[in-house]
Amino acid sequence: MVAIYCQKENEKQIMSIHVGVDLGGSKVRIVSSVRGQLVSEQSTSGPEFTPEMLSKRIEEYCAAQNIHPDSIGIAIPGLLQPPQIIQCDDLPNFSNTDGSTIGIPEVPTALLNDVDAGLIDALTHLPSDATCLLVMAGTTIGASVAINGKPFSGVSGFAGELGYFPIIQDCESTRLDKVAGGRYIISKLGVSPEEITSGILHGEQKYISAVNNAGQTLGRVISGVMSLINPSHVVVGGGTLRFPGYFESMQNEIERTCLNPILKVCSITKAASGENVVANGALLAGKAKMIVSI
């Protein structure tokens, strides 16, 4: 009887369709497993974006792909105690809201922090006993940690708010988000991301310096965290890595400042799934929730 049940469960998993949603401060990325292929779509969000708009975006995506998902995973930046979204600085309309209303009615939905979702995906590419620091450098900065392959979430589930790490900039106290995050770089230079990239590629020093400074600052903070947790892997993802030199400046600063015996046993890489890392992790979280409910 158990063998028959497992066979039917496996058949259901093979035939099922899962959707993962990466909600960011400037974009929404949605992926799904459709006929064995990962289909990805990206659109804009922004400070005025609302939970209702996100639900509509998910419905439109599913309609365009002609799918009815068996599960949805939604990754949201900020502090969550699912289904409650406690604080979402990037998207203020999501703060203090009930996340259970987001998605498609009656489709099992997992709601989780965006960087925690990224960690789920990152761990699929690492040894099962990895101690991993995942850092997402997007609009703002976030992190998630796994110790010996097990995610560490802290007392309230809020571990990993690396963007709030205190920083001294121009003799004033601020936080890492406001020095190394993509929103800071764009605001400081007052031009579009495309113009920043073009300026760097054309050797314009003000763009090169701004991006290098942001990457170096992130690298120093990561170096400090490495000294605390002695990880086997540091994995970095996020849209800010599109700026030429950002990742390299970060990596060079880690190598310059980190204790050598800790650095020696740690690999520092970009996320294997690239810009899909968070959406993929959300998809896996939604799939896991559906399996539990079978």
Buried (B, 14 or more C-beta within 10 A) or exposed (E): EEEEEEEEEEEEBEEBBBBBBBBBBBBBBBBBBBEEEBBBBBEEBBEEBBBEBBBEBBEEBBEEBEBEBBBBBBBBBBBBEBBEBBBBBBBBBBBEBEBEEBBBEEBBBBBBBBBBBBBBBBBEBBEEEBBBBBBBBBBBBBBBBBEEBEBBBEEEBBBBBBBBBEBEBEEEEEBBBBBBBBBBBBEBBEBEBEBBBBBBEEEEEEBBEBBBBBBBBBBBBBBEBBEEBEBBBBBBBBBBBBBBBBBEBBBBBBEEBBEEEBBEEBEBBBBBBEBBBBBBBBBBBBBBBBBEEE
